[in-house]
Amino acid sequence: MRSVSSIADAVADAATTFSGQFLEPTDAGYEEARRVHNGLVDKRPALIARCCGVADVVDAVNLTRKLGLEVAVRGGGHNVAGRATVDGGLVIDLTLMKGIHVDPKNRTVRAQGGVTWAELNRETQLHGLAVTGGVVSSTGIAGLTLGGGVGWLVVRPPVLAFATGHGRLAAMAVVGAAGVGILCLYLVVFAMSPIE
């Protein structure tokens, strides 16, 4: 892990363009932001980057590379194994990224990486549409879509459906940085079924 002063200096530089919030271990809100669904996971990142948009995600990825820190990406933070956090590294926290746009005509929805299934379902149901997803409403759409799990309307897990090309995930966009080796989901587009 880098020294506290180098992290603080790097955060001060990045904060000039970062519209979200950086949290270090001594900051108010850090303890709550570092927690994940599984209470047995008790990791303490050196820094949490709470992103508000794609530009913040890019800045956080670049900061991770600059500091040489390990990285974890948090969508909903529901992963049982605790992969949404890291000891001594940087957590790219997408939980503030809640944008949802439903296109009822084309039966698609765009949603940012911090959206939960409860939030997505509420928006799609207003248009009489449903998405194959998780059965636990507090689960984030990003991790479940890419990492597995099954929902009320799915025949097979979404990640398998995506990999075989026969599923409901129509497209996704990722943010990455050359040489870092991480990709960060920020937008998912689903094809939806009418509720009958």
N, C-alpha and C positions, 0 to 999 in steps of 0.2 A: 504494500500500500504506500502511496505517496505521502509526503509530509503534509501536515495540516495547513501550513502556510502556502504550499504550492496549490493545494486544492482551493483554499480561500482566494488566492490570487486569480486562479483560473475561473472560479465562479464569478468573481467581481468583473472580470473581462467579459465573460459570456452574458452576464446579467444585463448588459447594455442593450442587447437585442432580444433577450429571452422574455416572452410575454407571460410565461407560466411562473412557477415558483421553485426555487432551489431550497432544499432543506438539508441542513447538516445536523449531526447528532445533538448539538446544543440548542437548536432552534425549536421554538414552540410549534407544535404540530408534527414534529418528527416521529415521536413515539406512535401516534395514531397512524401516520402514513406508512410506517415500515411494517405494520402488522398485516398478515395475510389470513385467509379464512381458516387454515389449519393452525390452531393455537399452539400446537407442539413445535411449529417452526418458529424459531426465535433468532433470526439473522439480523445483523446490524450493518446496513450499508454505510459507506463513508459519505455518500451523497444520494439524495433522491431528487430527480428532475421531474416535477409535476408539469407535464406538457399541456398546453392549451390548443395546439395546432401542429400542422406538419412542419412548419419552420422550427418550432421548438424541438421536435423530434430530431430533425437534422442537427440542430445545435447540440443537443444532448449526445448524439452519436459522435459528433466531432470532439466534444469535451471528453468523452470516454477514451477516444483514441489519443488525444493530447496528454491525458493523465496516465494512460497505460493501465486503466482499471478494468477489472472484470465487469461484465454488464448483465443485468437481468431486465426483462421487459414485463411490466405489469399491465394487464388488461383489466380483468375483474379481480385478480388476486385469489382465485378460488382453487388453484392447483393444489392438490393434496400433498404433493412432494415438495412444495415450497419453491418451485422454479421461478416464481415472480419476484424473488428477492435474492440478495447475495450478501455474504459477509465481506465487509471492507471494500466493496465495489460500488458501482453506480446503478441505481434503479431508474429506468426510464418508465415513468408512471403515466399511463394513458387515461387514468380514471376521470380526468376532467374533460376528456374529449368525448362529448355526448351527442354530436351531430347525427341526426337521422332524417333522411328524406325518402318518403314513399312515393313511388310513381304508380298510381293505381291502374293507369291505362296499360302500361307494359308489365304490370305485376312484378315490380322489382323494388328493392329498398337499398339505399346506401346508408351505411352506419360507420361511425368512427370507432376506433379500437377500445374506447372506454365504456361503451354501451353494454348494458346487461340484457339478458333475455327478457326480463320483466319490462324494461324500457322499450325494447324493440317490439315485443308483442303488443304493448299498449298502442303504439303508433300504427302498426299494421292492421290491428283489429278494427280500428276506426274506418278502414276501407274494406272491411270484410275479407281480409287476407290473413294467411298464417304462414309461418316459416318453420321448416324443420329445425328443431333446436333442442336445447337442454330441457330437463324436467325440473331443475332447480333454478328458480327465477333470478337469484342473485348471482348466478354464474355469468361471467363475461362472454360475449359472443366471439371475441377474437380467439381466445384459448380453446374454447370448446370446438369451434369450427375447424381450427387447424390441428388440435391435439386429440380429438376423439370425443366420445360420449354419445349418448343417444337421446332422442327426444320423443315426444308423443306422436309425431307424424312421420318419423324417419324409419325406413326399412333397414338401413345400414348407417354406421356412423358417418357424419359429414366429411371427415378427412378421407375416408375410403372412397366415398362417392366422388370427391373432388379428384382424387388420384386416378380413378378409373374413367373419369370424364362423363359419368352418367348421373351425377348428383345434382343438387340444388344450388351449389355455389357457382355462380355465373362468372365472377371475376373478383380479383383482389389487387390492391396496390400496396407496395412495400417501400420503405425508406431504408437505405443502407449507406454505408460509407466505404469507399475502396480501402482494402487492407484491414478492415476491422472484422469482417466475417460475421456481422449480425444483420438481420433484417427485422424491421419493425412494422408490423401490420398497423395500418391506420384507417383503412377503408375496406369494407366488404360489401359486395353486391350479391343479393340473393334473388333467385327466381322463386316466386311465391305461388301457393295454391289458394283458390277461393275457399272460404270457410263454408261448409254445407251443413 
